[in-house]
Amino acid sequence: MKHANISIFVPHKGCPNNCSFCNQKAISGQTVPATEQDVITAVNTAISHKCDPKNTEIAFFGGSFTAIEREQMLSLLTAAKCLLDKYGFVGIRVSTRPDFIDDEVLSVLKKYGVTSIELGAQSMDDEVLSLNRRGHTAEDVRKSSVLIKKYGFSLGLQMMTGLYGSDSQKDLYTAREIINLHPDTVRIYPTVVLKNTYLGELFESGQYLPPNAEETAPFAARLLTEFENEGIRVIKLGLHSSETVERDMIAGAYHPAFRELCEGYIFLGKIEEKLKNKDKNREYTVFVSEKSLSKAKGLNKRNEKALKNQGYYCKIKGKEFLDEFEIEVEEAL
């Protein structure tokens, strides 16, 4: 069954920096600090909706969990641990900064049943980190990642593309440095510029022009492929869709179905590879797994249109017993 999270947001609480891209109200939809009761309510709601505890984590997202006031952190962990023991959840997941991880913190997290720790690396280029006011270095990411794995936690790393001062080469460098740290999971967040942020000011002044979703998708598809070829699961690709994000975004790579957009590019590349030695100006039937059919066609059937522009007249159809990215091509009779 598909893994699930019961998400409790800790908006901006504990963050010592105001990063260039950050507007937690728009991203999480809330600004009020999470409480013990929020944890209880979120879990009880999930249980009432028949979630499977054996495939679910209680997850603290949004802020820098290990940087919040210790009393509040322990209160949230205590509530989560009680519910973990009561219902048999997989564990507890927390998201935090690379510079708020040490032996003492990890010992506390281990005691309260935390199993997964995600670090907001964002970039592995120190100049990009500085320009975007992150307040930590790439070396902080490396040291914390090694320590987290030493304690036996599942390691997740988050990266962003298209940040101020970055480019595709620097973003590719970040991805490969993350691969070298052997995380279990990765989240890729192409930059979305929100109102009331430093990036918003830079954009409005003309100093920063981030790529949009269409420009970003082929590169993000390449990153997705590189991570998955290394056995690293990409558990999120693109900022989650919400009314507040759509209301407050002013530029950048936002798309409500960004992962599907990227996977469409992956399929297009694979189909092109299958067709490269075949005659043009002929009709072909491209078979893919039935569950992958919409991805293979691309949003609004854009892949069939792209192939037609190259001289290949293709109909993409579903077929039983094919693997997710398996492709078969037959010349139409």
ZAMARGU-4260 file (C-alpha; in steps of 0.2 Angstrom, whole numbers, plus 5000, padded with zeros to 4 digits):
<rodrens>
0) 5000/5000/5000 | 5005/5018/4997 | 5014/5027/5011 | 5005/5041/5020 | 5009/5055/5032
5) 4998/5063/5045 | 5004/5080/5043 | 5005/5093/5057 | 5013/5110/5052 | 5025/5119/5063
10) 5024/5136/5053 | 5041/5145/5054 | 5042/5142/5072 | 5060/5140/5078 | 5068/5146/5061
15) 5082/5158/5065 | 5082/5164/5047 | 5070/5172/5035 | 5075/5163/5019 | 5073/5172/5003
20) 5059/5161/4997 | 5049/5158/5013 | 5032/5163/5016 | 5025/5150/5028 | 5008/5157/5029
25) 5006/5154/5010 | 5015/5137/5010 | 5006/5129/5024 | 4991/5139/5025 | 4993/5143/5044
30) 5003/5154/5056 | 4997/5148/5073 | 5010/5136/5082 | 5005/5118/5083 | 4999/5111/5099
35) 4997/5094/5107 | 4979/5095/5104 | 4983/5098/5085 | 4992/5081/5085 | 4978/5072/5093
40) 4965/5080/5082 | 4975/5076/5066 | 4978/5058/5071 | 4960/5055/5076 | 4954/5062/5060
45) 4965/5050/5050 | 4960/5035/5060 | 4941/5040/5057 | 4945/5040/5039 | 4952/5022/5040
50) 4970/5026/5037 | 4982/5011/5039 | 4993/5014/5054 | 5006/5001/5048 | 5009/5011/5033
55) 5008/5029/5040 | 5019/5041/5049 | 5015/5056/5060 | 5024/5070/5052 | 5029/5087/5058
60) 5032/5099/5043 | 5034/5117/5039 | 5046/5124/5052 | 5062/5118/5059 | 5056/5106/5072
65) 5072/5104/5081 | 5075/5123/5083 | 5058/5126/5091 | 5057/5129/5110 | 5062/5113/5119
70) 5046/5113/5129 | 5035/5114/5114 | 5045/5101/5105 | 5044/5088/5119 | 5025/5092/5121
75) 5022/5088/5102 | 5033/5073/5103 | 5025/5066/5119 | 5008/5067/5111 | 5014/5059/5095
80) 5023/5045/5104 | 5007/5041/5114 | 4997/5039/5098 | 5011/5030/5090 | 5011/5017/5104
85) 4992/5016/5104 | 4989/5014/5085 | 5005/5006/5079 | 5010/5019/5067 | 5026/5016/5057
90) 5035/5031/5066 | 5037/5049/5067 | 5044/5060/5054 | 5051/5078/5057 | 5058/5091/5045
95) 5072/5103/5051 | 5087/5113/5047 | 5105/5105/5044 | 5112/5116/5057 | 5100/5111/5071
100) 5106/5093/5072 | 5118/5086/5085 | 5120/5070/5096 | 5109/5077/5110 | 5095/5081/5098
105) 5096/5065/5089 | 5096/5055/5106 | 5080/5064/5111 | 5071/5061/5094 | 5076/5043/5095
110) 5069/5041/5113 | 5052/5048/5107 | 5050/5036/5092 | 5056/5047/5078 | 5061/5036/5063
115) 5063/5049/5049 | 5072/5065/5048 | 5071/5077/5033 | 5084/5091/5031 | 5081/5106/5020
120) 5097/5107/5011 | 5090/5117/4996 | 5107/5119/4988 | 5125/5112/4990 | 5133/5128/4983
125) 5138/5139/4998 | 5136/5155/4987 | 5118/5151/4983 | 5115/5147/5001 | 5121/5164/5006
130) 5112/5173/4993 | 5096/5165/4998 | 5099/5169/5017 | 5099/5151/5022 | 5111/5153/5037
135) 5120/5136/5035 | 5133/5129/5024 | 5134/5114/5012 | 5146/5106/5025 | 5132/5107/5038
140) 5121/5097/5027 | 5135/5084/5025 | 5139/5082/5043 | 5121/5081/5049 | 5117/5068/5036
145) 5131/5057/5041 | 5126/5059/5060 | 5107/5055/5056 | 5112/5039/5047 | 5124/5035/5061
150) 5109/5035/5073 | 5099/5024/5062 | 5086/5036/5056 | 5079/5036/5038 | 5087/5052/5030
155) 5077/5063/5018 | 5085/5078/5009 | 5076/5092/5001 | 5083/5102/4987 | 5077/5117/4977
160) 5080/5122/4959 | 5080/5139/4951 | 5085/5149/4967 | 5093/5166/4966 | 5111/5165/4960
165) 5109/5147/4954 | 5108/5139/4937 | 5106/5121/4930 | 5124/5117/4932 | 5124/5122/4951
170) 5107/5113/4953 | 5114/5097/4945 | 5129/5098/4956 | 5117/5099/4971 | 5108/5084/4966
175) 5124/5074/4964 | 5131/5079/4980 | 5114/5074/4988 | 5116/5057/4979 | 5133/5055/4987
180) 5125/5057/5004 | 5114/5041/5001 | 5098/5048/5008 | 5082/5036/5008 | 5071/5050/5001
185) 5072/5066/4992 | 5060/5081/4989 | 5063/5092/4974 | 5055/5109/4975 | 5057/5121/4960
190) 5057/5138/4966 | 5040/5147/4967 | 5041/5166/4971 | 5028/5171/4983 | 5023/5188/4989
195) 5031/5196/5004 | 5047/5187/5002 | 5065/5193/4998 | 5064/5183/4981 | 5048/5193/4978
200) 5057/5209/4980 | 5071/5204/4969 | 5058/5198/4955 | 5048/5215/4956 | 5064/5225/4955
205) 5070/5214/4939 | 5085/5207/4948 | 5079/5189/4948 | 5069/5180/4934 | 5066/5162/4939
210) 5061/5149/4926 | 5043/5144/4925 | 5035/5127/4926 | 5037/5123/4907 | 5055/5128/4907
215) 5059/5119/4923 | 5050/5102/4919 | 5062/5094/4907 | 5077/5098/4920 | 5067/5092/4935
220) 5063/5076/4925 | 5081/5073/4922 | 5084/5075/4941 | 5070/5063/4945 | 5078/5050/4933
225) 5095/5052/4941 | 5089/5050/4959 | 5078/5035/4955 | 5092/5027/4945 | 5102/5028/4961
230) 5088/5019/4971 | 5083/5035/4980 | 5064/5038/4981 | 5058/5056/4976 | 5043/5057/4987
235) 5038/5075/4982 | 5041/5084/4966 | 5035/5102/4965 | 5026/5113/4978 | 5010/5106/4984
240) 4995/5114/4976 | 4984/5125/4988 | 4973/5141/4986 | 4985/5151/4996 | 5000/5147/4985
245) 4990/5150/4969 | 4984/5167/4977 | 5001/5173/4983 | 5013/5166/4969 | 5020/5179/4957
250) 5033/5169/4947 | 5042/5153/4946 | 5039/5135/4943 | 5022/5131/4950 | 5010/5119/4942
255) 4996/5109/4951 | 5002/5093/4943 | 5020/5096/4941 | 5026/5078/4944 | 5014/5072/4930
260) 5021/5086/4919 | 5039/5079/4922 | 5035/5061/4920 | 5027/5066/4904 | 5044/5072/4898
265) 5052/5056/4904 | 5040/5046/4893 | 5043/5057/4878 | 5061/5054/4879 | 5059/5035/4881
270) 5047/5035/4866 | 5059/5045/4856 | 5073/5033/4859 | 5062/5018/4853 | 5058/5028/4837
275) 5075/5034/4833 | 5079/5021/4820 | 5061/5020/4813 | 5055/5028/4797 | 5046/5045/4799
280) 5030/5049/4791 | 5022/5033/4796 | 5009/5028/4809 | 5014/5019/4825 | 5005/5012/4840
285) 5015/5015/4856 | 5010/5003/4870 | 5013/5007/4888 | 5006/5001/4905 | 4988/5005/4907
290) 4991/5014/4924 | 5004/5025/4915 | 4994/5029/4900 | 4990/5047/4905 | 5008/5051/4909
295) 5014/5043/4893 | 5002/5054/4883 | 5007/5069/4893 | 4996/5083/4899 | 4983/5088/4885
300) 4991/5074/4874 | 5006/5084/4872 | 5017/5070/4868 | 5007/5063/4854 | 5008/5081/4847
305) 5027/5083/4850 | 5030/5066/4841 | 5019/5072/4826 | 5030/5088/4825 | 5045/5076/4823
310) 5036/5066/4809 | 5030/5051/4819 | 5011/5049/4819 | 5008/5039/4835 | 4994/5033/4845
315) 4998/5029/4863 | 4988/5015/4870 | 4988/5005/4887 | 4992/4987/4887 | 4991/4974/4901
320) 5006/4966/4909 | 5019/4980/4905 | 5029/4988/4918 | 5027/5006/4923 | 5040/5014/4911
325) 5040/4999/4898 | 5036/5004/4881 | 5033/4994/4865 | 5031/5001/4847 | 5022/4993/4833
330) 5020/5000/4815 | 5001/5003/4812 | 4994/4992/4798
</rodrens>
